[in-house]
Amino acid sequence: MGTELNEGHEAAHRIEITPNGRRCRVIHQGVTYADTHASVTVVEAGAEKVHYFPRADVNMARLERSIHTTQCPHKGLATHYHLLTEDGPVENAAWSYETPPDAAARIKGYLAFHRSRVDRIDETS
């Protein structure tokens, strides 16, 4: 999600954004939606790590921009996307920060996927 974070603890909140050279893939219903060796991994206090995929390595033809947005006090406004599948859309399954603040600039334009809305997000060597 475009996570709502502990607003009362902003001064202590830490976001770690690191390049990830391992192969990361998003697979749903046998279709690969993203496949890269150039993701970045975001780790935040109290949240599961999230892989952000460069747009060039995402099958954008299989995504449709949603009208849904969320606001994160640390990463800014998130734009959401539906996955287009043979069985219909998986609503708001991915998101992207188009204009994050400087502290999160490394994820600008990258896409992340909700683990609960896709079959698999793999990280291999």
DRENTORKOL-3810 file (N, C-alpha, C; in nm, 4 decimals):
REM DRENTORKOL-3810
@n.u->0.0829; n.v->-0.1181; n.w->0.0000; ca.u->0.0000; ca.v->0.0000; ca.w->0.0000; c.u->0.0868; c.v->0.1236; c.w->0.0000
@n.u->0.0263; n.v->0.2375; n.w->-0.0129; ca.u->0.0961; ca.v->0.3638; ca.w->-0.0013; c.u->0.1035; c.v->0.3991; c.w->0.1447
@n.u->0.1421; n.v->0.3118; n.w->0.2253; ca.u->0.1399; ca.v->0.3039; ca.w->0.3700; c.u->0.1221; c.v->0.4339; c.w->0.4464
@n.u->0.0285; n.v->0.4289; n.w->0.5393; ca.u->0.0108; ca.v->0.5374; ca.w->0.6352; c.u->0.1036; c.v->0.5030; c.w->0.7514
@n.u->0.1976; n.v->0.5899; n.w->0.7824; ca.u->0.2989; ca.v->0.5571; ca.w->0.8823; c.u->0.2778; c.v->0.6345; c.w->1.0112
@n.u->0.3541; n.v->0.6017; n.w->1.1120; ca.u->0.3422; ca.v->0.6648; ca.w->1.2432; c.u->0.3735; c.v->0.8133; c.w->1.2354
@n.u->0.2702; n.v->0.8927; n.w->1.2144; ca.u->0.2914; ca.v->1.0354; ca.w->1.1982; c.u->0.3462; c.v->1.1003; c.w->1.3253
@n.u->0.3116; n.v->1.0463; n.w->1.4408; ca.u->0.3603; ca.v->1.1023; ca.w->1.5658; c.u->0.5075; c.v->1.0736; c.w->1.5913
@n.u->0.5667; n.v->0.9851; n.w->1.5129; ca.u->0.7061; ca.v->0.9471; ca.w->1.5335; c.u->0.7928; c.v->0.9823; c.w->1.4133
@n.u->0.7562; n.v->1.0875; n.w->1.3412; ca.u->0.8272; ca.v->1.1214; ca.w->1.2186; c.u->0.9751; c.v->1.1487; c.w->1.2410
@n.u->1.0098; n.v->1.2148; n.w->1.3496; ca.u->1.1503; ca.v->1.2482; ca.w->1.3732; c.u->1.2353; c.v->1.1214; c.w->1.3846
@n.u->1.1782; n.v->1.0150; n.w->1.4399; ca.u->1.2516; ca.v->0.8906; ca.w->1.4589; c.u->1.2322; c.v->0.7945; c.w->1.3418
@n.u->1.1434; n.v->0.8253; n.w->1.2498; ca.u->1.1142; ca.v->0.7343; ca.w->1.1393; c.u->1.2335; c.v->0.7256; c.w->1.0448
@n.u->1.2630; n.v->0.6039; n.w->1.0037; ca.u->1.3773; ca.v->0.5821; ca.w->0.9164; c.u->1.3353; c.v->0.4998; c.w->0.7964
@n.u->1.3761; n.v->0.5434; n.w->0.6801; ca.u->1.3527; ca.v->0.4699; ca.w->0.5567; c.u->1.4896; c.v->0.4363; c.w->0.4992
@n.u->1.5108; n.v->0.3088; n.w->0.4719; ca.u->1.6366; ca.v->0.2654; ca.w->0.4112; c.u->1.6060; c.v->0.2205; c.w->0.2690
@n.u->1.6697; n.v->0.2838; n.w->0.1712; ca.u->1.6500; ca.v->0.2512; ca.w->0.0304; c.u->1.7840; c.v->0.2054; c.w->-0.0254
@n.u->1.7894; n.v->0.0779; n.w->-0.0666; ca.u->1.9155; ca.v->0.0229; ca.w->-0.1145; c.u->1.8984; c.v->-0.0435; c.w->-0.2505
@n.u->1.9974; n.v->-0.0296; n.w->-0.3386; ca.u->1.9939; ca.v->-0.0994; ca.w->-0.4670; c.u->1.9937; c.v->-0.2503; c.w->-0.4419
@n.u->1.9219; n.v->-0.3233; n.w->-0.5259; ca.u->1.9144; ca.v->-0.4683; ca.w->-0.5123; c.u->1.9525; c.v->-0.5298; c.w->-0.6460
@n.u->2.0690; n.v->-0.5919; n.w->-0.6525; ca.u->2.1167; ca.v->-0.6512; ca.w->-0.7769; c.u->2.0654; c.v->-0.7915; c.w->-0.8024
@n.u->1.9883; n.v->-0.8456; n.w->-0.7087; ca.u->1.9324; ca.v->-0.9791; ca.w->-0.7270; c.u->1.8147; c.v->-0.9731; c.w->-0.8242
@n.u->1.7832; n.v->-1.0860; n.w->-0.8845; ca.u->1.6692; ca.v->-1.0894; ca.w->-0.9761; c.u->1.5398; c.v->-1.0872; c.w->-0.8950
@n.u->1.4538; n.v->-0.9915; n.w->-0.9246; ca.u->1.3235; ca.v->-0.9798; ca.w->-0.8598; c.u->1.2160; c.v->-0.9858; c.w->-0.9680
@n.u->1.1120; n.v->-1.0642; n.w->-0.9409; ca.u->1.0033; ca.v->-1.0802; ca.w->-1.0371; c.u->0.8691; c.v->-1.0741; c.w->-0.9660
@n.u->0.7689; n.v->-1.0241; n.w->-1.0396; ca.u->0.6309; ca.v->-1.0265; ca.w->-0.9945; c.u->0.5556; c.v->-1.1150; c.w->-1.0924
@n.u->0.4920; n.v->-1.2202; n.w->-1.0382; ca.u->0.4201; ca.v->-1.3157; ca.w->-1.1224; c.u->0.2785; c.v->-1.3320; c.w->-1.0679
@n.u->0.1809; n.v->-1.3227; n.w->-1.1588; ca.u->0.0408; ca.v->-1.3409; ca.w->-1.1196; c.u->-0.0309; c.v->-1.4170; c.w->-1.2299
@n.u->-0.0963; n.v->-1.5246; n.w->-1.1933; ca.u->-0.1682; ca.v->-1.6115; ca.w->-1.2871; c.u->-0.0777; c.v->-1.6550; c.w->-1.4034
@n.u->0.0473; n.v->-1.6846; n.w->-1.3712; ca.u->0.1411; ca.v->-1.7322; ca.w->-1.4712; c.u->0.2005; c.v->-1.6243; c.w->-1.5599
@n.u->0.1617; n.v->-1.4990; n.w->-1.5403; ca.u->0.2115; ca.v->-1.3870; ca.w->-1.6211; c.u->0.3153; c.v->-1.3092; c.w->-1.5402
@n.u->0.4278; n.v->-1.2791; n.w->-1.6032; ca.u->0.5308; ca.v->-1.1986; ca.w->-1.5381; c.u->0.4995; c.v->-1.0509; c.w->-1.5623
@n.u->0.4754; n.v->-0.9795; n.w->-1.4547; ca.u->0.4435; ca.v->-0.8367; ca.w->-1.4627; c.u->0.5678; c.v->-0.7506; c.w->-1.4486
@n.u->0.6690; n.v->-0.8024; n.w->-1.3818; ca.u->0.7947; ca.v->-0.7285; ca.w->-1.3653; c.u->0.9073; c.v->-0.8291; c.w->-1.3497
@n.u->1.0237; n.v->-0.7941; n.w->-1.4075; ca.u->1.1404; ca.v->-0.8826; ca.w->-1.4018; c.u->1.2635; c.v->-0.7938; c.w->-1.4148
@n.u->1.3444; n.v->-0.7881; n.w->-1.3097; ca.u->1.4579; ca.v->-0.6960; ca.w->-1.3115; c.u->1.5732; c.v->-0.7446; c.w->-1.2251
@n.u->1.6908; n.v->-0.6924; n.w->-1.2552; ca.u->1.8090; ca.v->-0.7035; ca.w->-1.1689; c.u->1.8438; c.v->-0.5634; c.w->-1.1161
@n.u->1.7519; n.v->-0.4682; n.w->-1.1311; ca.u->1.7799; ca.v->-0.3284; ca.w->-1.0961; c.u->1.6742; c.v->-0.2687; c.w->-1.0029
@n.u->1.6168; n.v->-0.3522; n.w->-0.9170; ca.u->1.5180; ca.v->-0.2978; ca.w->-0.8230; c.u->1.5886; c.v->-0.2261; c.w->-0.7085
@n.u->1.5106; n.v->-0.1552; n.w->-0.6314; ca.u->1.5595; ca.v->-0.1013; ca.w->-0.5047; c.u->1.4684; c.v->-0.1575; c.w->-0.3960
@n.u->1.5273; n.v->-0.1835; n.w->-0.2816; ca.u->1.4515; ca.v->-0.2390; ca.w->-0.1703; c.u->1.4348; c.v->-0.1305; c.w->-0.0647
@n.u->1.3100; n.v->-0.1153; n.w->-0.0198; ca.u->1.2778; ca.v->-0.0156; ca.w->0.0814; c.u->1.2432; c.v->-0.0881; c.w->0.2111
@n.u->1.3113; n.v->-0.0490; n.w->0.3171; ca.u->1.2842; ca.v->-0.1035; ca.w->0.4499; c.u->1.2472; c.v->0.0137; c.w->0.5400
@n.u->1.1300; n.v->0.0006; n.w->0.6032; ca.u->1.0831; ca.v->0.1029; ca.w->0.6965; c.u->1.0515; c.v->0.0376; c.w->0.8295
@n.u->1.0648; n.v->0.1146; n.w->0.9359; ca.u->1.0313; ca.v->0.0639; ca.w->1.0689; c.u->0.8863; c.v->0.0182; c.w->1.0706
@n.u->0.8647; n.v->-0.1030; n.w->1.1220; ca.u->0.7292; ca.v->-0.1541; ca.w->1.1373; c.u->0.6646; c.v->-0.2044; c.w->1.0098
@n.u->0.7394; n.v->-0.2147; n.w->0.9003; ca.u->0.6814; ca.v->-0.2604; ca.w->0.7738; c.u->0.7696; c.v->-0.3672; c.w->0.7103
@n.u->0.7077; n.v->-0.4506; n.w->0.6294; ca.u->0.7794; ca.v->-0.5525; ca.w->0.5544; c.u->0.8611; c.v->-0.4844; c.w->0.4441
@n.u->0.9754; n.v->-0.5429; n.w->0.4071; ca.u->1.0543; ca.v->-0.4834; ca.w->0.2987; c.u->0.9737; c.v->-0.4874; c.w->0.1693
@n.u->0.9961; n.v->-0.3869; n.w->0.0847; ca.u->0.9229; ca.v->-0.3753; ca.w->-0.0411; c.u->1.0229; c.v->-0.3540; c.w->-0.1534
@n.u->1.0057; n.v->-0.4300; n.w->-0.2619; ca.u->1.0891; ca.v->-0.4128; ca.w->-0.3804; c.u->1.0196; c.v->-0.3154; c.w->-0.4750
@n.u->1.0934; n.v->-0.2158; n.w->-0.5203; ca.u->1.0441; ca.v->-0.1197; ca.w->-0.6191; c.u->1.1150; c.v->-0.1493; c.w->-0.7510
@n.u->1.0362; n.v->-0.1606; n.w->-0.8571; ca.u->1.0856; ca.v->-0.2022; ca.w->-0.9884; c.u->1.0964; c.v->-0.0826; c.w->-1.0825
@n.u->1.2073; n.v->-0.0719; n.w->-1.1572; ca.u->1.2154; ca.v->0.0361; ca.w->-1.2560; c.u->1.1065; c.v->0.0153; c.w->-1.3615
@n.u->1.0449; n.v->0.1233; n.w->-1.4010; ca.u->0.9333; ca.v->0.1180; ca.w->-1.4961; c.u->0.9709; c.v->0.0442; c.w->-1.6245
@n.u->1.0964; n.v->0.0569; n.w->-1.6678; ca.u->1.1417; ca.v->-0.0092; ca.w->-1.7907; c.u->1.1350; c.v->-0.1614; c.w->-1.7794
@n.u->1.1348; n.v->-0.2146; n.w->-1.6569; ca.u->1.1321; ca.v->-0.3588; ca.w->-1.6354; c.u->0.9954; c.v->-0.4092; c.w->-1.5888
@n.u->0.8932; n.v->-0.3256; n.w->-1.6047; ca.u->0.7553; ca.v->-0.3614; ca.w->-1.5703; c.u->0.6752; c.v->-0.3664; c.w->-1.6991
@n.u->0.5904; n.v->-0.4668; n.w->-1.7122; ca.u->0.5042; ca.v->-0.4787; ca.w->-1.8296; c.u->0.3887; c.v->-0.3799; c.w->-1.8138
@n.u->0.4137; n.v->-0.2543; n.w->-1.8513; ca.u->0.3158; ca.v->-0.1466; ca.w->-1.8314; c.u->0.1885; c.v->-0.1674; c.w->-1.9140
@n.u->0.1962; n.v->-0.2467; n.w->-2.0216; ca.u->0.0767; ca.v->-0.2757; ca.w->-2.1015; c.u->-0.0238; c.v->-0.3588; c.w->-2.0215
@n.u->0.0228; n.v->-0.4237; n.w->-1.9144; ca.u->-0.0639; ca.v->-0.5058; ca.w->-1.8298; c.u->-0.1100; c.v->-0.4309; c.w->-1.7050
@n.u->-0.0806; n.v->-0.3004; n.w->-1.6981; ca.u->-0.1244; ca.v->-0.2179; ca.w->-1.5855; c.u->-0.2130; c.v->-0.1053; c.w->-1.6364
@n.u->-0.3056; n.v->-0.0639; n.w->-1.5519; ca.u->-0.3924; ca.v->0.0486; ca.w->-1.5842; c.u->-0.3947; c.v->0.1417; c.w->-1.4643
@n.u->-0.3699; n.v->0.2692; n.w->-1.4902; ca.u->-0.3675; ca.v->0.3662; ca.w->-1.3800; c.u->-0.5049; c.v->0.3758; c.w->-1.3148
@n.u->-0.5045; n.v->0.3765; n.w->-1.1851; ca.u->-0.6262; ca.v->0.3864; ca.w->-1.1043; c.u->-0.6496; c.v->0.5324; c.w->-1.0667
@n.u->-0.7709; n.v->0.5637; n.w->-1.0265; ca.u->-0.7960; ca.v->0.6986; ca.w->-0.9735; c.u->-0.7592; c.v->0.7054; c.w->-0.8255
@n.u->-0.7311; n.v->0.5893; n.w->-0.7653; ca.u->-0.6983; ca.v->0.5802; ca.w->-0.6225; c.u->-0.5577; c.v->0.6339; c.w->-0.5958
@n.u->-0.5439; n.v->0.7143; n.w->-0.4934; ca.u->-0.4130; ca.v->0.7612; ca.w->-0.4476; c.u->-0.4078; c.v->0.7463; c.w->-0.2956
@n.u->-0.2879; n.v->0.7394; n.w->-0.2427; ca.u->-0.2688; ca.v->0.7403; ca.w->-0.0976; c.u->-0.1546; c.v->0.8353; c.w->-0.0664
@n.u->-0.1526; n.v->0.8824; n.w->0.0560; ca.u->-0.0507; ca.v->0.9775; ca.w->0.0985; c.u->0.0327; c.v->0.9154; c.w->0.2096
@n.u->0.1628; n.v->0.9185; n.w->0.1932; ca.u->0.2557; ca.v->0.8736; ca.w->0.2967; c.u->0.3317; c.v->0.9970; c.w->0.3453
@n.u->0.3400; n.v->1.0175; n.w->0.4758; ca.u->0.4104; ca.v->1.1356; ca.w->0.5256; c.u->0.5601; c.v->1.1353; c.w->0.4937
@n.u->0.6151; n.v->1.0195; n.w->0.4539; ca.u->0.7580; ca.v->1.0077; ca.w->0.4291; c.u->0.7944; c.v->0.9926; c.w->0.2816
@n.u->0.7000; n.v->0.9422; n.w->0.2024; ca.u->0.7293; ca.v->0.9181; ca.w->0.0611; c.u->0.6417; c.v->0.9996; c.w->-0.0334
@n.u->0.5415; n.v->1.0669; n.w->0.0187; ca.u->0.4582; ca.v->1.1536; ca.w->-0.0639; c.u->0.3322; c.v->1.0861; c.w->-0.1153
@n.u->0.2835; n.v->1.1357; n.w->-0.2285; ca.u->0.1588; ca.v->1.0891; ca.w->-0.2890; c.u->0.1850; c.v->0.9699; c.w->-0.3795
@n.u->0.1129; n.v->0.8605; n.w->-0.3558; ca.u->0.1273; ca.v->0.7388; ca.w->-0.4368; c.u->0.0135; c.v->0.7292; c.w->-0.5370
@n.u->0.0491; n.v->0.7005; n.w->-0.6605; ca.u->-0.0464; ca.v->0.6711; ca.w->-0.7665; c.u->-0.0586; c.v->0.5196; c.w->-0.7730
@n.u->-0.1811; n.v->0.4688; n.w->-0.7846; ca.u->-0.2028; ca.v->0.3240; ca.w->-0.7857; c.u->-0.2400; c.v->0.2738; c.w->-0.9246
@n.u->-0.2178; n.v->0.1443; n.w->-0.9454; ca.u->-0.2431; ca.v->0.0788; ca.w->-1.0746; c.u->-0.3152; c.v->-0.0529; c.w->-1.0536
@n.u->-0.4056; n.v->-0.0844; n.w->-1.1475; ca.u->-0.4718; ca.v->-0.2148; ca.w->-1.1511; c.u->-0.3883; c.v->-0.3073; c.w->-1.2391
@n.u->-0.3809; n.v->-0.4349; n.w->-1.2029; ca.u->-0.3225; ca.v->-0.5369; ca.w->-1.2901; c.u->-0.4324; c.v->-0.5841; c.w->-1.3835
@n.u->-0.4029; n.v->-0.5880; n.w->-1.5112; ca.u->-0.4998; ca.v->-0.6365; ca.w->-1.6088; c.u->-0.4746; c.v->-0.7845; c.w->-1.6318
@n.u->-0.5709; n.v->-0.8687; n.w->-1.5933; ca.u->-0.5571; ca.v->-1.0131; ca.w->-1.6070; c.u->-0.6663; c.v->-1.0677; c.w->-1.6978
@n.u->-0.6534; n.v->-1.1928; n.w->-1.7350; ca.u->-0.7550; ca.v->-1.2574; ca.w->-1.8189; c.u->-0.8891; c.v->-1.2639; c.w->-1.7463
@n.u->-0.8859; n.v->-1.2658; n.w->-1.6130; ca.u->-1.0078; ca.v->-1.2744; ca.w->-1.5328; c.u->-1.0607; c.v->-1.1386; c.w->-1.4887
@n.u->-1.0036; n.v->-1.0308; n.w->-1.5414; ca.u->-1.0440; ca.v->-0.8963; ca.w->-1.5015; c.u->-0.9365; c.v->-0.8310; c.w->-1.4167
@n.u->-0.9571; n.v->-0.7055; n.w->-1.3817; ca.u->-0.8524; ca.v->-0.6322; ca.w->-1.3102; c.u->-0.8362; c.v->-0.6757; c.w->-1.1642
@n.u->-0.7122; n.v->-0.6702; n.w->-1.1178; ca.u->-0.6818; ca.v->-0.6821; ca.w->-0.9753; c.u->-0.6611; c.v->-0.5378; c.w->-0.9310
@n.u->-0.7577; n.v->-0.4855; n.w->-0.8569; ca.u->-0.7595; ca.v->-0.3430; ca.w->-0.8268; c.u->-0.6458; c.v->-0.2983; c.w->-0.7357
@n.u->-0.5878; n.v->-0.1854; n.w->-0.7728; ca.u->-0.4856; ca.v->-0.1179; ca.w->-0.6920; c.u->-0.3762; c.v->-0.2134; c.w->-0.6428
@n.u->-0.3273; n.v->-0.2974; n.w->-0.7342; ca.u->-0.2278; ca.v->-0.3981; ca.w->-0.6978; c.u->-0.0853; c.v->-0.3438; c.w->-0.6971
@n.u->-0.0653; n.v->-0.2286; n.w->-0.7594; ca.u->0.0692; ca.v->-0.1703; ca.w->-0.7658; c.u->0.0587; c.v->-0.0213; c.w->-0.7371
@n.u->0.1727; n.v->0.0370; n.w->-0.7011; ca.u->0.1744; ca.v->0.1812; ca.w->-0.6772; c.u->0.3096; c.v->0.2395; c.w->-0.7129
@n.u->0.3100; n.v->0.3725; n.w->-0.7276; ca.u->0.4321; ca.v->0.4432; ca.w->-0.7648; c.u->0.4295; c.v->0.5831; c.w->-0.7035
@n.u->0.5457; n.v->0.6311; n.w->-0.6647; ca.u->0.5605; ca.v->0.7691; ca.w->-0.6161; c.u->0.6253; c.v->0.8493; c.w->-0.7280
@n.u->0.5508; n.v->0.9396; n.w->-0.7869; ca.u->0.6009; ca.v->1.0176; ca.w->-0.8999; c.u->0.6831; c.v->1.1383; c.w->-0.8560
@n.u->0.6520; n.v->1.1942; n.w->-0.7408; ca.u->0.7240; ca.v->1.3125; ca.w->-0.6908; c.u->0.7524; c.v->1.2983; c.w->-0.5411
@n.u->0.8333; n.v->1.1999; n.w->-0.5030; ca.u->0.8628; ca.v->1.1827; ca.w->-0.3605; c.u->0.9535; c.v->1.2951; c.w->-0.3107
@n.u->0.9562; n.v->1.3161; n.w->-0.1794; ca.u->1.0499; ca.v->1.4140; ca.w->-0.1236; c.u->1.1941; c.v->1.3673; c.w->-0.1449
@n.u->1.2881; n.v->1.4567; n.w->-0.1255; ca.u->1.4296; ca.v->1.4260; ca.w->-0.1497; c.u->1.4777; c.v->1.3002; c.w->-0.0773
@n.u->1.4306; n.v->1.2777; n.w->0.0452; ca.u->1.4753; ca.v->1.1629; ca.w->0.1232; c.u->1.4372; c.v->1.0299; c.w->0.0578
@n.u->1.3358; n.v->1.0304; n.w->-0.0281; ca.u->1.2909; ca.v->0.9081; ca.w->-0.0951; c.u->1.3044; c.v->0.9190; c.w->-0.2471
@n.u->1.3858; n.v->1.0119; n.w->-0.2940; ca.u->1.3978; ca.v->1.0380; ca.w->-0.4380; c.u->1.4382; c.v->0.9145; c.w->-0.5183
@n.u->1.5066; n.v->0.8207; n.w->-0.4565; ca.u->1.5552; ca.v->0.7000; ca.w->-0.5264; c.u->1.4415; c.v->0.6142; c.w->-0.5830
@n.u->1.3176; n.v->0.6265; n.w->-0.5282; ca.u->1.2055; ca.v->0.5446; ca.w->-0.5761; c.u->1.1168; c.v->0.6193; c.w->-0.6755
@n.u->1.1554; n.v->0.7383; n.w->-0.7124; ca.u->1.0737; ca.v->0.8170; ca.w->-0.8048; c.u->1.0478; c.v->0.7396; c.w->-0.9342
@n.u->0.9191; n.v->0.7217; n.w->-0.9668; ca.u->0.8808; ca.v->0.6552; ca.w->-1.0898; c.u->0.8913; c.v->0.5038; c.w->-1.0879
@n.u->0.9465; n.v->0.4457; n.w->-0.9828; ca.u->0.9531; ca.v->0.3002; ca.w->-0.9707; c.u->0.8153; c.v->0.2491; c.w->-0.9271
@n.u->0.7886; n.v->0.1215; n.w->-0.9518; ca.u->0.6622; ca.v->0.0615; ca.w->-0.9115; c.u->0.6840; c.v->-0.0497; c.w->-0.8103
@n.u->0.5921; n.v->-0.0582; n.w->-0.7153; ca.u->0.5922; ca.v->-0.1664; ca.w->-0.6173; c.u->0.4575; c.v->-0.2371; c.w->-0.6264
@n.u->0.4546; n.v->-0.3613; n.w->-0.5793; ca.u->0.3347; ca.v->-0.4436; ca.w->-0.5885; c.u->0.2950; c.v->-0.4938; c.w->-0.4502
@n.u->0.1640; n.v->-0.4978; n.w->-0.4245; ca.u->0.1129; ca.v->-0.5534; ca.w->-0.2991; c.u->0.1310; c.v->-0.7046; c.w->-0.3003
@n.u->0.2031; n.v->-0.7555; n.w->-0.2029; ca.u->0.2235; ca.v->-0.9006; ca.w->-0.1935; c.u->0.0901; c.v->-0.9754; c.w->-0.1838
@n.u->-0.0080; n.v->-0.9158; n.w->-0.1200; ca.u->-0.1364; ca.v->-0.9833; ca.w->-0.1002; c.u->-0.2241; c.v->-0.9834; c.w->-0.2256
@n.u->-0.1846; n.v->-0.9103; n.w->-0.3282; ca.u->-0.2689; ca.v->-0.9002; ca.w->-0.4483; c.u->-0.2087; c.v->-0.9659; c.w->-0.5715
@n.u->-0.0895; n.v->-1.0231; n.w->-0.5563; ca.u->-0.0267; ca.v->-1.0984; ca.w->-0.6659; c.u->0.0107; c.v->-1.2362; c.w->-0.6118
@n.u->0.0301; n.v->-1.3306; n.w->-0.7031; ca.u->0.0627; ca.v->-1.4664; ca.w->-0.6604; c.u->0.2017; c.v->-1.4759; c.w->-0.5979
@n.u->0.3008; n.v->-1.4093; n.w->-0.6620; ca.u->0.4379; ca.v->-1.4223; ca.w->-0.6135; c.u->0.5191; c.v->-1.2957; c.w->-0.6411
@n.u->0.6045; n.v->-1.2636; n.w->-0.5465; ca.u->0.7129; ca.v->-1.1686; ca.w->-0.5694; c.u->0.8391; c.v->-1.2451; c.w->-0.5302
@n.u->0.9154; n.v->-1.2836; n.w->-0.6324; ca.u->1.0345; ca.v->-1.3654; ca.w->-0.6116; c.u->1.1601; c.v->-1.2786; c.w->-0.6065
@n.u->1.2536; n.v->-1.3212; n.w->-0.5211; ca.u->1.3871; ca.v->-1.2610; ca.w->-0.5172; c.u->1.4857; c.v->-1.3771; c.w->-0.5200
@n.u->1.5637; n.v->-1.3845; n.w->-0.6287; ca.u->1.6592; ca.v->-1.4941; ca.w->-0.6451; c.u->1.7957; c.v->-1.4374; c.w->-0.6785
@n.u->1.8947; n.v->-1.5247; n.w->-0.6912; ca.u->2.0298; ca.v->-1.4763; ca.w->-0.7193; c.u->2.0449; c.v->-1.4321; c.w->-0.8633
END
